[in-house]
Amino acid sequence: MPSFDQLKLDTPRIYMRPLCLDDAPAILHMRSKPEVMRYMTTAPWTDIAQAIAMVERDQAAVLKGDMLRLGMIRKTDNVFLGSCILFHLDESCRRAEIGYDMDSSFWGQAYMHEALVALLNYGFTEMNLNRIEADIHPDNLGSAKTLERLGFLREGYLRERWIIEGEVSDSALYGLLRSDWLGRVPALHSPT
């Protein structure tokens, strides 16, 4: 996979670019909220060192082309909204997993839809991926709706896949094929 360190994706209201150390305070603010972390694989964050470590890991991985996480920045005021990621890149199978997080202050404004349309377009066209998968908590109805609106199909269910802070949870698995995405692209620019 190519290096993604200079990548910038542009949408009508946001631009997306690799994380930088200046994002760490906003990442900590977002990931310290219980409602944001409710369905994540870690407890809410408590220390700026966690955000700095994430940015540093991401910068190294992005430079090597191992994964692609992009910060979502609102154009009107340069506010960090959240991030989206393509990871577990499998070049031989042309497959990746997708993930995303957003500060709860910006939920319900269709920013995530806008960002994911751009990321999926990039993944399927520029990276030539054939399949993108998502693994979400079955109770995360907002995430399920986001994925389904984009054309993902629920393909499986894994019982007791995660144990986070002593809580056992299942996983719902979703998949989207390149052929399905390319057939839907014009209709996807509206979040309705």
C-alpha positions in Angstrom: 0.0 0.0 0.0 1.2 3.6 -0.6 2.0 6.1 2.1 -1.0 8.2 3.1 0.9 10.9 5.0 0.1 13.7 2.4 -3.5 12.6 1.7 -6.3 15.2 1.9 -9.9 14.5 1.0 -12.3 17.3 0.5 -16.1 17.4 0.9 -18.6 20.3 0.9 -18.3 21.0 4.6 -15.2 19.3 5.8 -11.7 18.3 4.8 -10.0 15.2 6.0 -6.2 14.8 6.6 -3.9 12.6 8.6 -3.8 13.3 12.4 -1.2 15.6 13.8 -0.1 16.3 17.4 -2.2 19.5 17.5 -5.2 17.2 17.3 -4.4 15.5 20.6 -6.4 17.8 22.9 -9.5 17.5 20.7 -9.0 13.7 20.5 -8.8 13.4 24.3 -11.8 15.7 24.7 -13.8 13.4 22.3 -12.6 10.1 23.7 -13.1 11.1 27.3 -16.8 11.2 26.8 -18.6 8.0 28.0 -21.2 8.4 25.2 -18.5 8.4 22.5 -16.6 5.5 24.0 -19.7 3.4 24.9 -19.3 1.0 22.0 -15.5 1.3 21.5 -13.0 -1.3 22.6 -11.5 0.8 25.4 -12.9 2.7 28.4 -13.1 6.5 28.2 -9.7 8.2 28.1 -8.3 10.2 31.0 -4.9 11.4 29.9 -3.5 13.4 27.1 -0.7 10.9 26.8 -3.3 8.4 25.4 -4.2 10.9 22.6 -0.5 11.7 21.8 0.4 8.0 21.7 -2.5 7.4 19.2 -1.4 10.2 17.0 2.2 9.0 17.0 1.2 5.4 16.2 -1.1 6.6 13.5 1.6 8.8 11.9 4.0 5.9 11.7 1.4 3.5 10.3 0.1 6.1 7.8 3.7 6.8 6.6 4.2 3.0 6.0 0.8 2.6 4.3 -0.4 0.2 7.0 -3.6 2.1 7.7 -5.3 5.3 6.9 -6.9 7.4 9.6 -8.0 10.9 8.7 -9.1 13.6 11.0 -12.3 15.3 10.0 -12.0 19.1 10.1 -14.9 21.5 9.7 -14.1 24.1 7.0 -15.9 27.0 8.5 -13.8 27.1 11.7 -11.2 24.3 11.5 -12.7 22.4 14.4 -11.7 18.8 14.8 -15.0 16.7 14.6 -13.7 13.2 14.7 -11.9 10.6 12.6 -12.4 7.8 10.2 -10.1 4.9 9.4 -9.4 2.1 7.0 -7.3 -0.5 8.8 -6.4 -4.2 8.6 -5.5 -3.5 5.0 -5.2 -6.8 3.1 -3.6 -5.9 -0.3 -3.8 -9.4 -1.7 -7.5 -9.7 -1.0 -8.1 -6.0 -1.7 -10.0 -5.8 1.7 -10.0 -3.4 4.6 -12.0 -2.6 7.8 -13.6 0.7 8.4 -14.0 2.5 11.7 -15.0 6.0 12.9 -15.5 8.2 15.9 -17.0 11.6 16.4 -17.3 14.1 19.2 -20.9 13.8 20.4 -21.3 17.6 20.1 -21.5 17.0 16.3 -23.8 14.0 16.2 -26.9 14.2 14.0 -25.5 16.8 11.6 -24.5 14.3 8.8 -20.8 15.1 9.0 -20.0 11.4 9.4 -22.0 10.4 6.4 -20.2 13.1 4.3 -16.8 11.9 5.6 -17.5 8.2 5.0 -18.7 8.8 1.5 -15.4 10.4 0.7 -13.4 7.7 2.5 -15.3 4.9 0.7 -14.9 6.6 -2.6 -11.2 6.8 -2.0 -11.0 3.2 -0.8 -12.8 1.7 -3.7 -11.4 3.9 -6.5 -7.9 5.0 -5.5 -7.0 2.0 -3.3 -8.9 -0.4 -5.6 -10.4 -2.2 -2.6 -12.9 -4.9 -3.4 -14.5 -5.2 0.1 -14.7 -3.0 3.2 -15.9 -4.5 6.5 -17.2 -3.0 9.7 -17.4 -4.6 13.2 -19.8 -2.8 15.5 -21.6 -3.4 18.8 -25.1 -4.7 18.0 -26.6 -2.1 20.3 -25.0 0.7 18.5 -28.1 1.6 16.4 -26.7 4.9 15.2 -23.6 3.2 13.7 -25.8 0.5 12.2 -28.0 3.1 10.5 -24.9 5.0 9.3 -23.5 1.8 7.7 -26.8 0.7 6.2 -27.4 4.1 4.7 -24.1 3.7 2.9 -25.1 0.3 1.5 -23.4 -2.0 4.0 -25.2 -5.3 4.7 -25.2 -7.0 8.0 -23.5 -10.3 7.3 -22.8 -11.9 10.6 -22.9 -11.9 14.4 -20.1 -13.0 16.7 -21.1 -13.8 20.3 -19.0 -12.5 23.2 -16.2 -11.2 20.9 -15.0 -8.3 23.1 -14.4 -7.9 26.8 -14.0 -4.3 27.7 -13.6 -3.2 31.4 -15.0 -6.6 32.4 -18.1 -6.2 30.2 -18.6 -8.9 27.6 -20.2 -7.9 24.3 -21.1 -9.3 20.9 -20.2 -8.0 17.4 -22.3 -7.3 14.4 -20.4 -7.7 11.2 -21.1 -5.6 8.1 -19.7 -5.7 4.6 -19.8 -3.5 1.5 -18.5 -4.6 -2.0 -16.9 -2.4 -4.6 -19.6 -3.4 -7.1 -22.4 -2.4 -4.8 -20.8 0.9 -3.9 -20.0 1.9 -7.5 -23.6 1.2 -8.4 -24.9 3.5 -5.6 -22.4 6.4 -5.6 -24.6 9.2 -7.1 -27.4 8.6 -4.6 -25.0 8.6 -1.6 -24.2 12.3 -1.5 -27.4 13.0 0.4 -27.7 11.6 4.0 -31.4 11.0 3.7 
